[in-house]
């Protein structure tokens, strides 16, 4: 490869000639036509390449969310969890008032014929192996099943996912308000009425001390969001699934949750009813938001389209 030579222009000396990709065998200096666009060094100096832009941290985060939209959803749920943890200082309530409200619920259920929690627990403690399984189910299934449900919904039913997510988050917001205004202790804090704490007595799990105490509100029995989450999963799954065995499996989940939370002394029947009602209110708020800001199809329309797009089994 030859060294570029200086060429003379009209009345002045021009700079050496270079190809865009460097010297090549087809340059005029080698006596043959150049096969690429010929650019002089002067043109390169007069039109320098624009400097590379460096994305700001905020821009990098937005870019990551754009490339991986699932990260946006993970961020939403993590933010909701952080808000819940920070709000515990406001919603824990007065323990004495919480126990007083619990006694009001006991008397109301006794008068209404709904006071069956003690009978369920007395039957359950006669089967300690089953009780221990339900204790573990109470501690872990609530998180695992709910997370798996939203992952499935996001990947398989993307059209209806935003509405379900918004209703879920709205229901949790309503629950926090109820916890603050009406603190209620669980039945297991009433040993004088015959209830026992199966978590501590059978499985040696203490929700009031150690690392677990920071994740549980001891005066948040009403509404039961354990049952509220299970109720939501069953209703949505039954609507979206076409397989009857899977529908029956979905319906069995809130039934098992009901048995677990009442048998282990963590909730009353009224707590479960309140959990279902709060979840319904959350979805009504999501419906109202969609009607006020119609950037997406109405939830009922989205449900219908989702079902019509699902192949029948």
C-alpha positions as a printed NumPy array, in Angstrom:
array([[  0.   ,   0.   ,   0.   ],
       [  1.436,   3.391,  -1.045],
       [  1.565,   6.516,   1.006],
       [ -0.958,   9.164,  -0.092],
       [  0.582,  12.083,  -1.987],
       [ -0.401,  15.72 ,  -1.873],
       [ -2.497,  16.898,  -4.819],
       [ -2.85 ,  20.47 ,  -6.017],
       [ -6.202,  22.182,  -6.406],
       [ -6.874,  25.417,  -8.204],
       [ -4.532,  27.938,  -6.622],
       [ -3.838,  25.996,  -3.429],
       [ -2.446,  22.75 ,  -2.12 ],
       [ -5.05 ,  20.245,  -0.958],
       [ -4.593,  17.796,   1.868],
       [ -3.85 ,  14.105,   1.241],
       [ -6.774,  12.059,  -0.028],
       [ -8.173,   9.2  ,   2.031],
       [-10.97 ,   6.687,   1.545],
       [-13.755,   6.446,   4.133],
       [-12.369,   3.153,   5.354],
       [ -8.693,   4.043,   4.972],
       [ -6.354,   3.501,   1.995],
       [ -7.286,   0.801,  -0.487],
       [ -5.878,  -0.588,  -3.731],
       [ -8.487,   1.294,  -5.747],
       [ -7.438,   4.822,  -4.737],
       [ -6.436,   7.358,  -7.409],
       [ -2.926,   7.44 ,  -5.937],
       [ -2.55 ,   3.857,  -7.138],
       [ -3.676,   4.739, -10.653],
       [ -7.076,   2.97 , -10.612],
       [-10.629,   4.226,  -9.914],
       [-11.732,   4.185,  -6.266],
       [-14.622,   1.815,  -5.624],
       [-15.955,   3.754,  -2.607],
       [-16.955,   7.344,  -1.918],
       [-13.748,   9.376,  -1.846],
       [-13.402,  11.801,   1.083],
       [-10.528,  14.186,   1.599],
       [ -8.899,  14.814,   4.913],
       [-10.112,  18.444,   4.693],
       [-13.736,  17.239,   4.503],
       [-13.2  ,  14.992,   7.498],
       [-11.785,  17.896,   9.488],
       [-14.553,  20.282,   8.438],
       [-17.346,  17.767,   9.194],
       [-16.294,  15.838,  12.272],
       [-18.445,  12.997,  13.559],
       [-20.874,  14.073,  16.291],
       [-19.741,  13.161,  19.788],
       [-21.228,  10.017,  21.249],
       [-24.003,  10.806,  23.69 ],
       [-23.844,   9.31 ,  27.171],
       [-27.206,   8.29 ,  28.582],
       [-28.089,   9.636,  31.986],
       [-28.877,   7.166,  34.789],
       [-32.563,   7.97 ,  34.373],
       [-32.286,   7.355,  30.63 ],
       [-30.547,   4.034,  31.201],
       [-33.323,   2.942,  33.535],
       [-35.961,   3.935,  31.005],
       [-34.054,   2.094,  28.295],
       [-33.899,  -1.052,  30.411],
       [-37.65 ,  -0.878,  31.055],
       [-38.268,  -0.349,  27.336],
       [-36.134,  -3.349,  26.367],
       [-37.522,  -5.535,  29.156],
       [-41.123,  -4.452,  29.936],
       [-41.399,  -7.142,  32.58 ],
       [-38.955,  -5.132,  34.728],
       [-41.509,  -2.328,  34.824],
       [-44.074,  -4.673,  36.367],
       [-41.561,  -6.014,  38.865],
       [-40.767,  -2.424,  39.834],
       [-44.455,  -1.641,  40.382],
       [-44.941,  -4.58 ,  42.746],
       [-41.696,  -3.893,  44.607],
       [-42.746,  -0.264,  45.064],
       [-46.125,  -1.418,  46.385],
       [-44.375,  -3.731,  48.854],
       [-42.131,  -0.898,  50.045],
       [-45.148,   1.389,  50.503],
       [-46.895,  -1.32 ,  52.525],
       [-43.86 ,  -1.779,  54.77 ],
       [-43.475,   1.962,  55.315],
       [-47.177,   2.35 ,  56.066],
       [-47.134,  -0.273,  58.817],
       [-46.207,   2.442,  61.322],
       [-49.552,   4.09 ,  60.547],
       [-51.797,   1.037,  60.405],
       [-50.626,  -1.219,  63.235],
       [-53.158,   0.391,  65.555],
       [-53.675,   0.175,  69.286],
       [-53.453,  -3.438,  70.604],
       [-56.139,  -2.871,  73.23 ],
       [-58.544,  -1.428,  70.681],
       [-57.728,  -4.286,  68.298],
       [-58.665,  -6.909,  70.922],
       [-61.847,  -4.983,  71.749],
       [-62.827,  -4.986,  68.059],
       [-62.094,  -8.706,  67.924],
       [-64.565,  -9.353,  70.753],
       [-67.198,  -7.343,  68.874],
       [-66.701,  -9.66 ,  65.879],
       [-66.988, -12.756,  68.083],
       [-70.274, -11.562,  69.545],
       [-71.609, -10.588,  66.108],
       [-70.731, -13.98 ,  64.633],
       [-72.249, -15.799,  67.599],
       [-75.484, -13.866,  67.122],
       [-75.44 , -14.522,  63.368],
       [-74.606, -18.227,  63.563],
       [-71.245, -17.752,  61.777],
       [-69.013, -18.526,  64.747],
       [-67.552, -21.798,  63.416],
       [-63.823, -21.   ,  63.666],
       [-63.395, -22.675,  67.05 ],
       [-65.036, -25.887,  65.831],
       [-62.788, -25.932,  62.74 ],
       [-59.68 , -25.499,  64.867],
       [-60.705, -28.136,  67.41 ],
       [-61.13 , -30.651,  64.576],
       [-57.861, -29.609,  62.97 ],
       [-55.663, -29.999,  66.053],
       [-56.7  , -33.642,  66.255],
       [-54.633, -34.143,  63.059],
       [-51.299, -32.551,  63.909],
       [-49.518, -33.614,  60.711],
       [-52.225, -31.954,  58.62 ],
       [-52.118, -28.904,  60.911],
       [-48.391, -28.537,  60.351],
       [-48.891, -28.688,  56.578],
       [-51.531, -25.971,  56.789],
       [-49.197, -23.837,  58.902],
       [-46.584, -24.014,  56.138],
       [-49.277, -23.373,  53.551],
       [-50.336, -20.264,  55.455],
       [-46.768, -18.952,  55.582],
       [-45.668, -19.537,  51.985],
       [-48.48 , -20.365,  49.552],
       [-49.933, -16.859,  49.812],
       [-46.773, -15.405,  48.227],
       [-45.887, -18.219,  45.835],
       [-49.33 , -18.755,  44.305],
       [-50.063, -15.032,  43.939],
       [-46.696, -14.406,  42.263],
       [-47.133, -17.373,  39.917],
       [-50.636, -16.164,  39.024],
       [-49.431, -12.71 ,  37.977],
       [-46.489, -14.135,  36.026],
       [-48.871, -16.432,  34.14 ],
       [-51.333, -13.597,  33.58 ],
       [-48.607, -11.287,  32.248],
       [-47.242, -13.824,  29.772],
       [-50.452, -15.558,  28.693],
       [-53.229, -12.964,  29.091],
       [-51.426,  -9.68 ,  28.483],
       [-54.566,  -7.846,  27.32 ],
       [-56.378,  -8.178,  30.649],
       [-53.267,  -8.025,  32.861],
       [-53.252,  -4.218,  33.505],
       [-56.842,  -4.273,  34.759],
       [-56.223,  -7.184,  37.139],
       [-53.014,  -5.587,  38.408],
       [-54.681,  -2.228,  39.011],
       [-57.646,  -3.804,  40.791],
       [-55.284,  -5.831,  42.957],
       [-53.24 ,  -2.782,  43.954],
       [-56.361,  -0.692,  44.593],
       [-57.756,  -3.411,  46.875],
       [-54.531,  -3.427,  48.886],
       [-54.791,   0.332,  49.272],
       [-58.338,  -0.002,  50.592],
       [-57.192,  -2.709,  53.004],
       [-54.502,  -0.42 ,  54.432],
       [-57.129,   2.223,  55.141],
       [-59.34 ,  -0.332,  56.936],
       [-56.375,  -1.575,  58.996],
       [-55.745,   1.983,  60.132],
       [-59.37 ,   2.811,  60.968],
       [-60.474,  -0.565,  62.342],
       [-57.597,  -2.636,  63.8  ],
       [-58.595,  -6.202,  64.642],
       [-56.497,  -8.853,  66.365],
       [-56.606, -12.465,  65.112],
       [-58.507, -15.179,  67.027],
       [-55.278, -16.793,  68.233],
       [-54.729, -13.896,  70.669],
       [-57.918, -14.926,  72.551],
       [-56.808, -18.005,  74.506],
       [-59.577, -17.491,  77.044],
       [-62.144, -18.292,  74.338],
       [-60.486, -21.607,  73.47 ],
       [-58.364, -20.555,  70.49 ],
       [-54.738, -21.616,  70.222],
       [-51.856, -20.359,  68.104],
       [-51.112, -23.393,  65.929],
       [-48.211, -21.622,  64.223],
       [-46.317, -21.301,  67.484],
       [-47.689, -24.352,  69.309],
       [-47.332, -26.892,  66.463],
       [-44.731, -25.498,  64.043],
       [-42.72 , -23.227,  66.378],
       [-43.347, -20.19 ,  64.122],
       [-43.547, -16.906,  66.027],
       [-45.091, -14.058,  64.035],
       [-44.695, -11.615,  66.922],
       [-40.929, -11.853,  67.349],
       [-37.732, -12.249,  65.373],
       [-37.306, -11.533,  61.668],
       [-40.913, -12.427,  60.798],
       [-42.387,  -9.729,  63.018],
       [-41.397,  -7.04 ,  60.538],
       [-43.462,  -8.612,  57.758],
       [-46.762,  -9.025,  59.576],
       [-49.225,  -6.565,  61.013],
       [-50.489,  -8.161,  64.252],
       [-53.734,  -6.16 ,  64.146],
       [-54.723,  -6.63 ,  60.486],
       [-57.225,  -9.476,  60.667],
       [-59.961,  -7.526,  58.847],
       [-60.016,  -7.749,  55.901],
       [-58.265, -11.052,  55.259],
       [-56.192, -10.422,  52.153],
       [-55.086, -14.048,  52.262],
       [-58.644, -14.9  ,  51.317],
       [-59.018, -11.797,  49.126],
       [-56.056, -12.812,  46.943],
       [-57.309, -16.39 ,  46.692],
       [-60.802, -15.19 ,  45.795],
       [-59.393, -12.973,  43.024],
       [-57.262, -15.79 ,  41.591],
       [-60.203, -18.201,  41.534],
       [-62.596, -15.774,  39.839],
       [-60.132, -14.62 ,  37.183],
       [-58.837, -18.121,  36.487],
       [-62.342, -19.538,  36.141],
       [-63.202, -16.818,  33.642],
       [-60.042, -17.208,  31.562],
       [-59.562, -20.971,  31.662],
       [-61.584, -23.312,  29.448],
       [-60.455, -26.541,  31.102],
       [-62.962, -27.647,  33.746],
       [-60.348, -29.567,  35.784],
       [-58.25 , -26.396,  35.978],
       [-61.312, -24.377,  36.93 ],
       [-62.104, -26.785,  39.75 ],
       [-58.482, -26.579,  40.898],
       [-58.732, -22.782,  40.925],
       [-61.963, -22.913,  42.955],
       [-60.394, -25.279,  45.472],
       [-57.681, -22.746,  46.261],
       [-59.835, -20.215,  48.196],
       [-61.588, -23.132,  49.934],
       [-58.236, -24.412,  51.152],
       [-57.19 , -20.907,  52.161],
       [-60.419, -20.503,  54.155],
       [-59.784, -23.771,  55.997],
       [-56.194, -22.728,  56.674],
       [-56.738, -19.222,  57.993],
       [-59.682, -20.15 ,  60.208],
       [-58.257, -23.47 ,  61.425],
       [-54.911, -21.941,  62.376],
       [-56.627, -19.175,  64.369],
       [-55.558, -16.296,  62.115],
       [-58.93 , -15.079,  60.795],
       [-62.662, -15.138,  61.389],
       [-65.339, -15.888,  58.828],
       [-66.176, -12.191,  58.771],
       [-62.55 , -11.441,  57.87 ],
       [-62.876, -13.631,  54.784],
       [-66.119, -11.97 ,  53.72 ],
       [-64.48 ,  -8.577,  54.159],
       [-61.466,  -9.711,  52.119],
       [-63.679, -10.71 ,  49.199],
       [-65.645,  -7.443,  49.451],
       [-62.48 ,  -5.305,  49.513],
       [-61.124,  -7.131,  46.481],
       [-64.376,  -6.436,  44.64 ],
       [-64.166,  -2.759,  45.594],
       [-60.63 ,  -2.623,  44.223],
       [-61.796,  -3.874,  40.841],
       [-64.658,  -1.397,  40.838],
       [-62.098,   1.369,  41.307],
       [-60.026,  -0.051,  38.449],
       [-63.18 ,  -0.096,  36.304],
       [-63.922,   3.534,  37.171],
       [-60.34 ,   4.54 ,  36.354],
       [-60.619,   2.864,  32.947],
       [-63.867,   4.68 ,  32.198],
       [-62.431,   8.05 ,  33.245],
       [-59.155,   7.545,  31.355],
       [-60.038,   5.239,  28.436],
       [-56.542,   4.625,  27.071],
       [-57.256,   0.88 ,  27.044],
       [-60.368,  -1.162,  26.216],
       [-62.938,  -1.399,  28.992],
       [-62.289,  -4.384,  31.29 ],
       [-65.435,  -6.233,  30.242],
       [-64.514,  -5.808,  26.58 ],
       [-60.947,  -6.914,  27.271],
       [-62.214, -10.005,  29.09 ],
       [-64.467, -10.87 ,  26.145],
       [-61.656, -10.412,  23.631],
       [-59.297, -12.467,  25.752],
       [-61.752, -15.355,  25.908],
       [-62.531, -15.186,  22.193],
       [-58.804, -15.329,  21.439],
       [-58.303, -18.385,  23.644],
       [-58.487, -21.724,  21.809],
       [-61.129, -24.053,  23.157],
       [-59.967, -27.266,  24.768]])
